[in-house]
Amino acid sequence: MKSTLPGLAAVAVLAVALTGCSAGDDGGTTIEVQTNLGATDPILEVLAEVTEAYTDDHPDIEIDLVPATDTYEADMKVRLASGDVPDIWATHGWSLLRYSEFLEPLNDQPWAKNFNPALAPAMENAEGEFFALPLDTDVAGIVYNRAVLDAAGIDPASLTDWAKFDAALKTLADAGVTPIASSGKDSWFAGNIPDFMGSGGFTDEEFQGFLDGEFQADGYASLLDEVAKWQAAGYFNPDYSSATTDDLGRALAEGKTGFIMVQNYIVGTALGFDPDAELGYFPIPSDAGSPFLVGGEGRAYGVSRTSEHKQEALDYLAFLAEPENLSQLASAIGGIPGLTDATSDLGVLQASYDEFVAPGDVPLLPYFDRVYLPNGIWDTMVSTTDSIITGQADVPTAVDQMTTSFDSLHGQE
C-alpha cells in the first residue's frame, strides 16, 4: 500500500533521516542499506525511525537507507557482478536461490532461534543456513470479500479443488457479482494466477521435471485451461484491460467482485476505500493435492559476505531483530512477523490467519516461479496468461510460448 508524504517538509525530514553523513565525514562508519522501498513508502518511514534510534546509540555509525528505483533487481545484478556490493540489501524473495552465495549466513546470530519455521522451505538451505533477516512472513492465498460470499452462501474453506471453485464463480455470477478480478493495466496481476496455482498444482514427478530442465507442458496447460474456462464464461471483470490496482481495491471493498489472486496488500488498498469492508484470504484449491497457501520470504535484509563493515552491519541487523523493533516494522507492513518473538496487528486479516495459518495444517509453499522456473520467464508468464484472459490466444499457443521461453532461459543458467 503506497501513500504520499504530506508536504515537502515531511519529504525533507525523511531525506535527512535516510541520508545521514557520507563516509568519512566524521571518521565514522557508513553502512549502505539498499531498502527496496519507495521513497514515499510508509514502511520506509518506520524503518528510518527505528534506524535513528540505533544511530543515537551508535554515533560513530551512519546508516544510509537507500530508497528503491524501478530497476532494483537489474541494478543489484549489475552491482553483484561488478563486485560493488552493498553492505546490506533487500533480497525480495531471493535470499536463498539467487543471493545466498553473496550473503553472510545468519543462523548463528543471537536472534536466529526465533526464526519463523514457516519460512524454512523458502529461506533455508540443506544445511539449515538462512541468509536474511525476515521482517515479515509472506503468506498469500485468494483474497475475497467475506460479506459477498456470505450473501451467496459460499464457505471459502470448502473450495478445496477447482471444480468447487468454479461452482462458486458461477454462484457469484448468477448473483450479479463479478466472480474474479485481475488487472491488464498493472499486468503482473495476470502472472500471479498461474504462479499461485502452480505452487501446488503439479505432482512431485512433474515438479522434478521442471528442476531437471523439462517444461511440463501438459500440467501447465491444465492450469491455463481453468483460466480459459473463466474467460469463456465471462467471469473476469469487464474492465480487465484498463483496471488498475486501485480499481481492483475499490471493487473488492464495494463488494463488486468476489475473488482476486494477489498478495494481501490489496486489502490495504481496499480498506482505503471502505475501512469497514469485510475481507480475508483462503487457501488455493488444488487438483494435485491438498489446498495450500503461497509465500515464504517477505521483506528481508541480508549482509554481504565481503562487506568491510560486516560486524557493524550484523549489529544493526540484530537491532532490527529486537522484538519491539521487528514488531513495529511488521505492523507497518501489515504482515506476520518473520521472528516468533515479535507480534503484529493483522487487523481485518486476523480471522484468516487464525483459521488457516495459526493451526499449521495448511502447507505454505514457495512461489512456483521462484523454485521451478528459470530467471527471466516471468514476463512470458504474464503475457501468455494475459492473452488467455483477453481471448487473444488459446491455451496450446500460450503453452508453446512458455515452453520456448523455458527452454531458452534454462539453457542460459
N, C-alpha and C positions, 0 to 999 in steps of 0.2 A: 504494500500500500504506500503510494507516494503522496507527499504533500509539499507545498511550497512554504518556505520560512516566511513569517510575516515581516516584511520590510527589509530594507537594505541594512539597517542597523544590526538585525539578527544575523544576516549573512556575514557582516563584517566581524561580529563577535565569534561566530563559528570558524571563520577563516583564521583568526588569531589562535583559537584553541587547537586547530588542526596543524598549523604550520610550525609553531614554536620557533626555536633558533635553528639556524643551519649548522651543519657540522663545523666545529672548530670556532664558533663564535665566542664561547667562553671556556674552551678547553675541555668541554664535556663530551658525552657520547650521544650521537643521534641514531635512533632506531627507525628505519624506514618500514612502515606498515602499509602494504597495498591492501586496502579495505574491501574493494569490490562493492562499495556502497556509494550511491549517488550523492552529490554534494548537498542536496536538499532532503536527503533521506532522514526521517526522524530517528532511525536506528543509529545513524552516524552521530547525531547529536548526543544520544545517550552514551555511545562509545567515547565521544570526546569528553563528556562529563566524568566518566569513570577514569579515563586516562589522566585527566587533570588531577584527580585525587592521587594517582600514582606518582606523577611528576612532582607534586607538592612534597611528597615524602622522599623523592629522589631528585634533588635539584641539579645533580650533575648529569641527568639523563633527559634527553628530549625525545619525545615520541612523535614522529612525523606521520600522521594519519592521512594517507593519500586517497582522495575520492576516486571512484572508478571512471573510466572512459567507456565509450560504446564498443571499444575494441580490446577490452580487458584480456580476454582469452588469447587473442593473437599477440598482444603485447607481451604477455607472460611467456609465450612460446619463444618469442624472439629474445627476451632477456635471459631465459634459461639457456638457450642455445649459445648465446654470446658470453655467458659467464657473468653477466651483470645482474646478479641475483639479489632481490630484496632481502632484508633481514627476516621479515615476516610477511606472508601473503595469504589471502583468502583462497581456499582450494576449490571452491564452488562445486563440490561433489566429487572431486577427483584426487583427494589426498592419497589414496592408495594406488589406484590404477594408473594415474598419469604422473603424479608428483613425488611419490614416495622415495625415489632414488635421490631426490634433491633435498629431502626433509630429514630433520633430526627425529629419531624415534622418541616418543613421549611416554611410553608405557612404564618407565621408571620414575616419572615425575611424582611428587608427593600427592597430587590430586588425582592421579591415574586410577586409584582404587575406586573412584566414584564414576568412572566412565560408564555411560548408559549401555548395558549389554545389548539393547536392541540395535545398537549401531555396529556391533561386531561384524555381521555379514558384509557390510559395505565398507568398513574402515580398517579392519584388522587383517594382517597377512597370516600365513600359515604358522608363523612363529609367535603369534599373539601380539605383534607390534602394531601400534597405530601412530599416525604421523601428524595429527592436527587436533587442536582443542576444539571440540564441538560446542558452539554456543547454544545451538538448538538441535533437536532431532526432527528431521523432515518426515512427516507422516501424512500421506495423502490417499484419498480414495475418490469416490464420486460425490461431489458436493450436491446438496439438494435443499429444496425448500420444504421444511417439515410440515408447515400448515397446508401446503398444496397436496402433499402426499397423504396427509391425514384425511383431508376432504375427499380424496379419491379412494380411500380405503386401502392404501398401499403401505405395507410394512417394509421399509428398506432392508431390514435384516433378513427378510425372506427371499431377496433377489440374489440367489446363490449361483445361478447359471444364466446363460444368455437368453434361453427361451423364456425364463421368468422375467428377465429384464425387458425383453421385447414385449411381453404381455403388459407390463407396467407402462411402457411407452404408449401402447395403444389405448390403455385406460385414460392416460392423461390427454391424448389427442381427442378422444371421444368427449372429454370434459371441457374441451376448448382451450387447453393449456399447451403451449409449445413443449413437446416432450424433452428435447435435448438441445442445448445451445452451444455454439462454438463461434470462433471468430476467424474470418478470412482476412480481415484488416490487420489484426495482430496475429499473423499467420502461424506462429508456432503453436497456437492452440490446437490446430489440426494434428500436428505431430504428436501431441500428448495422447491422443486417442489410441493409436496402435502401440505407443510406448507404454501406456498404463496397462492395456490389455495384454501386451506381450510379456510383461514381467512374470505372469503366472499362466500364460496361455499356451505353453508347449510342454511336451513330455521331456523327461530327463534325457532321452536319446536325442531329441531334437535340439535341446539346449547344447548338448555336447557337440552336435553337428555344427552349430554356429561357431563354437570355440575352435573347432577343427578347420574352419575356413570354408564351410559349405552352407550356403544360404538355404534355409528350409522353406522353399517356395510354397509347398502345399500348406504347411502350418500357417505361414504368414497370410496366404490367400484366405484362409478360414477367418482370420481376424477382419480383413478388409471386406469379406462377404457380409459380415454384420453391419459394417458402416454403409455398404451399398444397399442393404435392406432398409436401413433407417432413411437413407436418402430417397429411395424409391417410394417409401410410404409417406414422405413429406414430414418427417419427424423433426428435422433440423429447423432452426429459426429462419424465417424468410429473409431476414436482413443479414444472413451469414457473411456475405461478401463485403459488406460495409461495417459490420459490427465491430466495436472496439471493446477493450476490457471494461471501460466504464458502462458501455451499453449492456454488456452481459451482467455486470454487477447490479445495475438498475433492474433489469428483467428478473433476476433472481430475487432481489429484495421485494419487488412488487408482485411476486407470485405469477409472473407471466411465463416462466419456464420452470421445469421440474428438476432437470439434471444438468450438470456441467462437469466434464472431466478436466480438472485443473487442480493445482495446489491450493491450499486453504487460504492463501492471501486474497482470493476473490471474495471471501467472506468479509474481509475488512472493507473492500470496495463496496460491497452490497450494503453493509451497515452504515456507510456514509450517506446512502440514500434513505434508509429506514433503520434507525438504531434498534427498533423493536422487532425486526424480521427474525423469524424462527428458522434457523439454518443449521445444517450439520453435514457430516460425511459418513459414508458407509463403505464396507469392503467391496472390491471389484469382483464381479462374478467370474467364474472360470468353468470351462467345459473340460479342462485338462486336470483339474484337481480341486482343492477347496478354495473358497473366496480368500482374498488377500488384500493387504494394503501395500503401497509402494513408498519408497523414500530411502531413509538412511541418513547420510550426512547432509546436514543443512548448512548453515553458515558456520564456517570453521576456519581456524588460522593455524598455520604451521610455521616452524622456524627453520631457516636454511642450515643445512649441514655445514656449509662453508662460511657462514657469517663470521666476521671479525668480532662481532659483539654477541656471540651465541649465548653466553651466560646471562647477559643483561636482557636479551630477548626472551629467554626462558623464564627469567624472573618476572618480567612484565606479563607473560602468558599466565604464570602462576597467580598473579594478582587478579587477572580477569577471571580465573577459575575459582576464586574465593566465592563461597555460596551467595553472599549478599550481592556481589558484583555480577555473577553469572545470572542470578535470578532477575536482576534489573535488566540485563541485556536480553534474556529470553522473553521477559514480559514485553519489552519494546518490540520484539519480533512477533510476539503473539504465538510462540511455539513452545513445544515441550522441551525443557532444558536438556542439554547434552550430558550433564552430570547429575547423578542421582541425589546429591545433597543440596541441589538448588530447586526452587519452586517457581511456578509461573501461573498467572491468572489467564486461563484459556477462554474465559467469557462464555459466549454462546456455544463454543465448540466443546465445552467441558463434558456435556452429556455424551457426545460421540466418543470422546476419549474414554470416559468411564465404561461405556458399553463395549467398544471394540478394541481398545488398546490396553487399558489397565489390566484386564484379566490375563493377558498374554496368550490367548488362544488363537488369535488371528495372526498368521505369519506376516512379517514386514519384509518385503522383497525389494532388492535394489532395482533401480530403473533399468528397463530392458536394454536400452541403447548403451548404457554405461558399461555393461558387462559383456554383452553378446554381439554388439555391432562395432565395426571399425570407426575410428575417429574420422569425422567429416561427412558421415552419411545422413546426419540429422536433416539437412536441407532437402535431401531427396525424400526422406520420410514425410516431411511437411508437405512438399509439393505434390507427392503422389496421393496422400490422403486428401488433400485439398481438391485434387482432380476428381476423386470419388464423390466428395460431398457436393461439388458443383455439377456433377454429372458430365464432366468433360472427358472422362476416361473410364474404362471398365476395369474390373479387378485384374484380369490377366495382364493388361497393359501396365498397370501400376506395379504389379509383382515383377514383371520383366525389368522395369526400370530399377527397382530396388535390387534385383539380382545383379544387374550390370554394375550398379554403383558399389555394391558389397564386394564383388569380385575384384573390381579395380582398386578400391581402397584397401581391402585386406591384403592385396599383393604388395602394397607400399609399406606395410607395417613390419 
